[in-house]
Amino acid sequence: MKAMILAAGRGQRMRPLTDHTPKPLLPVRGHPLIVWHLRRLAAAGFKEVVINHAWLGEQIQSTLGTGSQWGVNIRYSPESPALETAGGIARALPLLGPNPFLVINGDIWCDWSLQNAKHIADDLQRAANLMAHLVLVDNPAHNPKGDFGLSQSSLAVTGGETNLTFSGIGIYKPALFESLDPNTPAPLAPLLRQSMARLSVSAEHYEGNWLDIGTPERLEMLNKLLADH
């Protein structure tokens, strides 16, 4: 099974830290944020990783290289300009292959077990009607209304009495993105909502540690969290 780390964002809310350094390379406990992802992926048995990039992407490639240092093989999907989440995945489809794949936002930290992704991918393969599986988390202060609901049958829905926040971790079938132009920016949320309307997205509520590293303050929160561990 392959994994993709989304690393093409400009990191506007992280400025000035990201004026000269791409957000995935910002240090966390002495290591670039994206390296924490690579280490966890390797520990979970992932060998093939795709990373997209746009802003200062050459720094990402020169820092990470082939990925052999962390026990993975990295292939890069450059974008100019950045294609947003769904557009970036659509561009990378030739590198991701025909089977379900894991996607992780490069600017989050979560201790959800990545080994679960392989079992979920098997479930997606067996269920012809399902296109995606999302990991949802409790709503943080900066997203109090959440993103998606969760039905009693573990399907993601576009609304509900209790919405949760999309963690930035998902397992997807390539078919979800095959209708998109790989050269045109496209957000992910509308695509997911269309699939939810067809009851084609499963989901789970994860209650462990999760942080969206979108501001310098949250970057410091992550440093403290990992120091405490």
ROPA-268869 format. One record per residue: x, y, z of N, C-alpha, C in turn; residue in three letters. Coordinates in steps of 0.02 Angstrom, whole numbers, plus 50000, padded with zeros to 5 digits. Each point is the difference from the previous one (the first is absolute). Layout:
# residues N
((X Y Z) (X Y Z) (X Y Z) ala)
...
# end
This chain:
# residues 229
((50042 49940 50000) (49958 50060 50000) (50044 50062 50000) met)
((49981 50050 49961) (50039 50062 49996) (49968 50055 50043) lys)
((50041 50048 50017) (49977 50057 50040) (50021 50064 49965) ala)
((49960 50052 50010) (50016 50066 49974) (49999 50051 50057) met)
((50051 50042 50003) (50002 50055 50048) (49989 50065 49962) ile)
((49950 50038 50020) (49985 50063 49966) (50044 50055 50029) leu)
((50043 50029 49957) (50050 50047 50025) (50006 50061 49954) ala)
((49947 50017 49965) (50004 50053 49949) (49975 50068 50025) ala)
((49976 50004 50062) (49970 50062 50023) (50052 50055 50012) gly)
((49977 50062 49994) (50044 50058 50010) (50014 50012 50074) arg)
((49955 49983 50044) (50011 50012 50071) (49994 50073 50019) gly)
((49949 50034 49974) (49992 50072 50013) (49995 50016 50074) gln)
((49963 49959 50037) (49990 50015 50071) (50063 49988 50041) arg)
((50049 49967 49970) (50064 49986 50034) (50052 50055 49987) met)
((49983 50047 49958) (50049 50053 49985) (50016 50038 50065) arg)
((50063 50022 50009) (50055 49999 49951) (50041 49935 49998) pro)
((49981 49950 50041) (50040 49939 50002) (50004 49966 49932) leu)
((49947 50008 49959) (49998 49965 49936) (50021 50045 49941) thr)
((50026 50060 50015) (50022 50043 49945) (50060 49970 49963) asp)
((50042 49964 50037) (50060 49971 49969) (50005 49925 50012) his)
((49952 49971 50035) (50001 49929 50015) (49930 49972 49987) thr)
((49992 49948 49959) (49933 49970 49991) (49976 49970 50066) pro)
((49935 50006 50013) (49973 49979 50064) (50019 49928 50018) lys)
((50001 49952 49953) (50017 49931 50020) (50071 49993 50028) pro)
((50043 50049 49988) (50068 49996 50025) (50011 50039 50065) leu)
((49948 50031 50027) (50008 50035 50064) (50018 49949 50054) leu)
((50046 50018 50044) (50025 49950 50049) (49952 49987 50057) pro)
((49994 49936 50016) (49962 49977 50058) (50045 49953 50040) val)
((50019 50021 50059) (50046 49961 50042) (50062 49980 49961) arg)
((50027 50047 49961) (50063 49990 49966) (49996 49965 49932) gly)
((49938 49984 49977) (49992 49966 49936) (49945 50035 49960) his)
((50007 50002 49934) (49946 50030 49960) (49933 49965 50013) pro)
((49946 50040 50000) (49934 49972 50013) (49985 49941 49955) leu)
((50018 50004 49936) (49983 49946 49954) (50037 49936 50015) ile)
((50058 50005 50033) (50039 49941 50017) (49962 49958 50052) val)
((49963 50032 50044) (49959 49962 50048) (49950 49955 49963) trp)
((49972 50026 49945) (49955 49960 49959) (50038 49942 49968) his)
((50058 50014 49972) (50038 49947 49966) (50019 49944 50048) leu)
((50020 50018 50060) (50018 49950 50049) (49941 49956 50020) arg)
((49942 50032 50010) (49941 49962 50019) (49977 49955 49943) arg)
((50004 50025 49938) (49982 49959 49943) (50045 49939 49994) leu)
((50065 50011 50007) (50047 49945 49995) (49987 49949 50055) ala)
((49987 50023 50061) (49987 49954 50055) (49937 49960 49989) ala)
((49952 50028 49962) (49937 49964 49986) (50006 49955 49938) ala)
((50058 49998 49969) (50010 49955 49945) (49992 50031 49931) gly)
((49990 50065 49997) (49995 50033 49935) (50070 50010 49971) phe)
((50008 49983 49937) (50064 50007 49966) (49999 50053 49945) lys)
((49943 50009 49968) (49994 50046 49944) (49960 50061 50021) glu)
((50033 50058 49995) (49968 50063 50022) (50005 50051 49943) val)
((49944 50033 49987) (49998 50055 49951) (49992 50065 50039) val)
((50039 50051 49982) (49995 50066 50031) (49990 50052 49946) ile)
((49946 50039 50005) (49992 50056 49954) (50030 50063 50030) asn)
((50019 50046 49960) (50028 50062 50026) (49991 50056 49949) his)
((50003 50061 50025) (49995 50059 49957) (50046 50055 50028) ala)
((49978 50032 50054) (50040 50054 50030) (50066 49974 50027) trp)
((50056 50025 49973) (50067 49981 50021) (50009 49924 49998) leu)
((49968 49968 49951) (50001 49927 49997) (50069 49971 49990) gly)
((50045 50037 49969) (50067 49974 49989) (50035 49987 50067) glu)
((49982 50039 50052) (50029 49988 50066) (49976 49933 50028) gln)
((49937 49983 49988) (49974 49937 50023) (50038 49942 49967) ile)
((50008 50004 49935) (50035 49946 49964) (50073 49995 50021) gln)
((50034 50055 50008) (50070 49997 50018) (50010 49976 50071) ser)
((49952 50015 50044) (50006 49978 50070) (49983 49926 50008) thr)
((49948 49977 49966) (49977 49931 50010) (50031 49950 49952) leu)
((50020 50023 49941) (50030 49955 49951) (49955 49942 49982) gly)
((50029 49942 49998) (49962 49940 49981) (49960 49972 50058) thr)
((50013 50024 50061) (49965 49974 50058) (50033 49940 50032) gly)
((50055 49976 49971) (50032 49938 50025) (50023 50007 50072) ser)
((50016 50060 50020) (50022 50011 50069) (49947 49979 50051) gln)
((49937 50003 49978) (49944 49983 50046) (49967 49935 49981) trp)
((50029 49963 49953) (49974 49935 49983) (49942 50000 49951) gly)
((49992 50056 49962) (49947 50003 49950) (50030 50022 49934) val)
((49961 49992 49947) (50019 50024 49934) (49952 50057 49981) asn)
((50027 50061 49992) (49959 50058 49986) (50000 50016 49926) ile)
((49940 50013 49974) (49993 50028 49933) (49963 50067 50007) arg)
((50019 50048 49959) (49975 50068 50008) (49952 50018 49944) tyr)
((49949 50041 50019) (49951 50024 49952) (50000 50077 50004) ser)
((50042 50033 49961) (50004 50073 50004) (49940 50034 49969) pro)
((49982 50057 50028) (49943 50039 49976) (50021 50073 49992) glu)
((49978 50031 49947) (50013 50072 49989) (49945 50028 49955) ser)
((49950 50033 50030) (49992 50016 50071) (49972 49940 50039) pro)
((49991 50010 50065) (49971 49947 50042) (49929 49985 49977) ala)
((49982 49936 50002) (49936 49976 49971) (49946 49986 50052) leu)
((50009 50021 50062) (49955 49984 50055) (50000 49924 50012) glu)
((49961 49979 50049) (50005 49930 50022) (49979 49950 49947) thr)
((49939 50005 49975) (49976 49951 49951) (50039 50005 49935) ala)
((50016 50061 49979) (50039 50009 49939) (50069 49970 50006) gly)
((50031 50008 50059) (50066 49971 50011) (49999 49924 49999) gly)
((49947 49971 50028) (49994 49927 49999) (49988 49976 49928) ile)
((49957 50037 49964) (49988 49981 49930) (50064 50001 49959) ala)
((50041 50051 50011) (50064 50005 49964) (50045 49940 50016) arg)
((49997 49976 50062) (50045 49947 50022) (49975 49930 49986) ala)
((49940 49992 49972) (49971 49934 49989) (50047 49952 49963) leu)
((50036 50022 49948) (50045 49953 49966) (50054 49971 50045) pro)
((50017 50036 50054) (50050 49976 50047) (49969 49956 50054) leu)
((49935 50006 50011) (49966 49966 50055) (49973 49931 49980) leu)
((49991 49988 49936) (49980 49934 49979) (49925 49987 50003) gly)
((49979 49938 49986) (49929 49985 49992) (49963 49982 50064) pro)
((50036 49991 50056) (49968 49977 50061) (49987 50057 50048) asn)
((49957 49990 50051) (49989 50052 50050) (50065 50021 50033) pro)
((50005 50064 50016) (50062 50028 50029) (49983 50045 50059) phe)
((50049 50009 50042) (49993 50043 50059) (50025 50070 49983) leu)
((49963 50051 50024) (50022 50069 49992) (50001 50033 50068) val)
((50055 50036 50014) (50008 50036 50064) (50018 50072 49986) ile)
((49964 50047 50030) (50021 50069 49996) (50068 50008 50032) asn)
((50045 50035 49967) (50068 50008 50027) (50003 50046 50059) gly)
((49947 50039 50013) (50002 50048 50054) (49956 49980 50059) asp)
((49993 49935 50012) (49966 49976 50060) (50048 49954 50038) ile)
((49981 49986 50062) (50033 49947 50038) (49946 49960 50034) trp)
((50003 49933 49993) (49948 49957 50028) (50030 49932 50016) cys)
((49979 49970 50056) (50026 49934 50017) (49951 49944 49982) asp)
((49954 50014 49954) (49958 49947 49972) (50045 49946 49970) trp)
((49984 49937 50011) (50043 49946 49976) (49997 49994 49924) ser)
((50055 50013 49968) (50002 49997 49927) (49993 49929 49974) leu)
((50012 49951 50042) (49990 49930 49979) (49927 49986 49984) gln)
((49955 50038 50031) (49928 49992 49986) (49984 50011 49927) asn)
((50040 50043 49968) (49985 50019 49931) (49998 49940 49953) ala)
((50042 49951 50012) (50003 49942 49955) (49936 49958 50005) lys)
((49974 49993 50061) (49937 49963 50008) (49942 50038 49969) his)
((50001 50066 50008) (49946 50042 49971) (50003 49996 49925) ile)
((50060 50001 49971) (50007 49995 49927) (49971 49935 49975) ala)
((50010 49946 50037) (49971 49936 49981) (49924 50003 50000) asp)
((49972 50034 50051) (49928 50008 50004) (49973 50040 49940) asp)
((50037 50054 49982) (49979 50040 49942) (50000 49959 49936) leu)
((50050 49957 49993) (50005 49958 49941) (49939 49954 49994) gln)
((49978 49975 50057) (49944 49952 49999) (49932 50035 49992) arg)
((49996 50064 50019) (49936 50036 49997) (49999 50044 49938) ala)
((49966 49977 49949) (50001 50036 49936) (49971 50070 50006) ala)
((49955 50010 50048) (49966 50065 50006) (50041 50051 50038) asn)
((50051 49980 50037) (50039 50046 50041) (50060 50027 49961) leu)
((50011 50066 50006) (50054 50034 49966) (50054 50025 50047) met)
((49983 50008 50064) (50047 50032 50046) (49983 49981 50072) ala)
((50051 50007 50043) (49991 49993 50072) (50037 50058 50033) his)
((49965 50036 50044) (50028 50058 50033) (50010 49988 50075) leu)
((50053 50028 50027) (50011 50002 50072) (49977 50068 50025) val)
((49950 50000 50043) (49972 50062 50027) (50021 50006 50074) leu)
((50008 50062 50022) (50022 50013 50069) (49954 50051 50032) val)
((50007 50008 50066) (49961 50052 50035) (50017 50069 49973) asp)
((49952 50044 50001) (50010 50067 49972) (50048 50041 50043) asn)
((50053 50026 49970) (50045 50044 50037) (49971 50070 50006) pro)
((50032 50042 50039) (49974 50068 50011) (49997 50040 49935) ala)
((50045 49986 49953) (50001 50039 49939) (49952 49973 49947) his)
((49964 49945 50015) (49950 49974 49953) (49941 49973 50040) asn)
((49966 50044 50038) (49950 49976 50048) (49938 49968 49968) pro)
((49985 50016 49937) (49940 49972 49968) (50015 49934 49964) lys)
((50063 49980 49996) (50017 49937 49969) (49992 50002 49924) gly)
((50007 49941 49970) (49998 49993 49928) (49945 49953 49976) asp)
((49999 49940 50030) (49954 49948 49977) (49968 49965 50060) phe)
((49941 49972 49988) (49968 49961 50051) (50017 49926 49992) gly)
((49980 49960 50049) (50013 49928 49999) (49935 49965 50017) leu)
((49977 49958 49954) (49937 49965 50011) (50010 49939 50044) ser)
((49945 49971 50023) (50004 49940 50042) (50029 49941 49962) gln)
((49996 50002 49934) (50028 49946 49959) (50072 50014 49979) ser)
((50033 50048 50034) (50070 50018 49988) (50011 50026 49929) ser)
((49951 50035 49974) (50009 50036 49938) (50005 50075 50014) leu)
((50045 50033 49965) (50006 50072 50007) (49941 50033 49965) ala)
((49973 50052 50030) (49943 50036 49971) (50015 50075 50000) val)
((49964 50036 49958) (50016 50071 49991) (49972 50044 50056) thr)
((49958 49973 50041) (49974 50039 50056) (49974 49954 50053) gly)
((49987 50027 50057) (49974 49959 50055) (50000 50041 50063) gly)
((49971 49971 50052) (49997 50036 50064) (50070 50012 50028) glu)
((50045 49954 49988) (50068 50006 50026) (50050 49990 49943) thr)
((50029 50055 49978) (50052 49995 49950) (50068 49990 50033) asn)
((50045 49967 49965) (50068 49990 50022) (50047 50032 49949) leu)
((50063 50005 50018) (50050 50031 49956) (50038 49947 49961) thr)
((50009 50011 49936) (50040 49955 49959) (50073 50007 50021) phe)
((50031 49945 50017) (50068 50001 50027) (50054 50015 49948) ser)
((49983 49992 49936) (50052 50003 49949) (50030 49933 49985) gly)
((49969 49946 50027) (50022 49932 49986) (49942 49964 49965) ile)
((50013 49972 49941) (49948 49965 49963) (50029 49945 49957) gly)
((49960 49950 49986) (50017 49947 49954) (49952 50005 49941) ile)
((50027 50000 49939) (49959 50015 49942) (50012 49950 49944) tyr)
((49946 49988 49962) (50007 49964 49937) (50019 50050 49946) lys)
((50044 49981 49953) (50018 50046 49946) (49939 50025 49961) pro)
((49949 49959 49994) (49941 50019 49960) (49967 50064 50026) ala)
((50010 50017 50064) (49970 50061 50027) (50026 50062 49964) leu)
((50062 49996 49974) (50033 50060 49973) (50008 49997 49923) phe)
((49980 49944 49970) (50017 49991 49929) (49963 50048 49954) glu)
((49946 50030 50023) (49963 50048 49957) (50031 50069 50001) ser)
((50048 50012 50044) (50029 50066 50008) (50055 50012 49949) leu)
((50006 50062 49979) (50055 50021 49957) (50064 50005 50043) asp)
((50052 49962 49985) (50060 50000 50042) (50040 50064 49997) pro)
((49978 50048 49959) (50035 50064 49995) (49958 50058 50027) asn)
((49944 49984 50032) (49954 50053 50023) (49991 49994 50076) thr)
((50008 50055 50037) (49990 49998 50072) (49929 49976 50017) pro)
((49995 49959 50051) (49935 49974 50022) (50002 49984 50074) ala)
((49953 50027 50039) (49997 49985 50072) (49971 49930 50011) pro)
((50014 49973 50058) (49978 49932 50016) (49928 49998 50027) leu)
((49982 50048 50041) (49936 49997 50036) (49940 49991 49953) ala)
((49994 50039 49945) (49941 49990 49956) (49997 49930 49971) pro)
((50058 49972 49983) (50002 49932 49972) (49976 49950 50052) leu)
((50021 50009 50062) (49978 49955 50053) (49925 50007 50013) leu)
((49975 50061 49999) (49928 50010 50012) (49958 49967 49946) arg)
((50023 50003 49938) (49964 49966 49946) (49998 49924 50013) gln)
((50055 49972 50023) (50002 49929 50014) (49958 49982 50061) ser)
((50000 50044 50050) (49959 49989 50059) (49926 49998 49981) met)
((49980 50042 49954) (49930 50000 49978) (49981 49933 49968) ala)
((50050 49964 49974) (49988 49934 49971) (50014 49944 50050) arg)
((50011 50019 50063) (50015 49951 50054) (50062 49960 49983) leu)
((50051 50035 49975) (50061 49966 49976) (50062 50014 50041) ser)
((49991 50030 50060) (50058 50017 50042) (49989 49972 50070) val)
((50044 49955 50020) (49998 49976 50069) (50045 50044 50043) ser)
((49992 49995 50066) (50038 50044 50044) (50004 49970 50070) ala)
((50045 50028 50039) (50006 49980 50070) (50016 50062 50042) glu)
((49984 49996 50063) (50015 50054 50047) (50060 49980 50042) his)
((50056 50035 49990) (50061 49985 50038) (50006 50051 50057) tyr)
((50010 49976 50060) (50001 50043 50059) (50069 50006 50031) glu)
((50052 49982 49963) (50068 50006 50026) (50030 50068 49985) gly)
((50066 50004 50002) (50035 50063 49990) (49999 50021 49927) asn)
((49982 50063 49988) (49999 50028 49932) (50010 50075 50005) trp)
((50042 50027 49957) (50011 50072 49996) (50005 50021 49927) leu)
((49969 50055 49984) (50008 50032 49935) (50054 50053 50009) asp)
((50058 49989 49970) (50057 50044 50012) (49997 50059 49950) ile)
((49951 50044 50011) (49988 50053 49952) (50028 50068 50020) gly)
((50022 50008 50063) (50025 50064 50024) (50062 49988 50043) thr)
((50041 50052 50010) (50059 49991 50043) (49980 49976 50071) pro)
((49943 50023 50024) (49978 49979 50067) (49987 49925 50003) glu)
((49969 49973 49947) (49985 49929 49999) (50064 49959 49988) arg)
((50047 50029 49964) (50065 49967 49993) (50034 49993 50068) leu)
((49995 50051 50041) (50028 49997 50067) (49962 49950 50043) glu)
((49934 49995 49990) (49960 49951 50037) (50024 49930 49984) met)
((50016 49986 49936) (50024 49934 49981) (50068 49986 50032) leu)
((50044 50050 49999) (50065 49990 50032) (49992 49981 50073) asn)
((49953 50034 50035) (49989 49984 50070) (49969 49931 50009) lys)
((49952 49982 49957) (49968 49935 50004) (50051 49944 49994) leu)
((50045 50005 49950) (50049 49948 49989) (50053 50000 50055) leu)
((50015 50058 50028) (50047 50003 50056) (49971 49964 50060) ala)
((49935 50009 50012) (49967 49968 50057) (49997 49925 49992) asp)
((50000 49976 49936) (49998 49929 49988) (50070 49968 50004) his)
# end
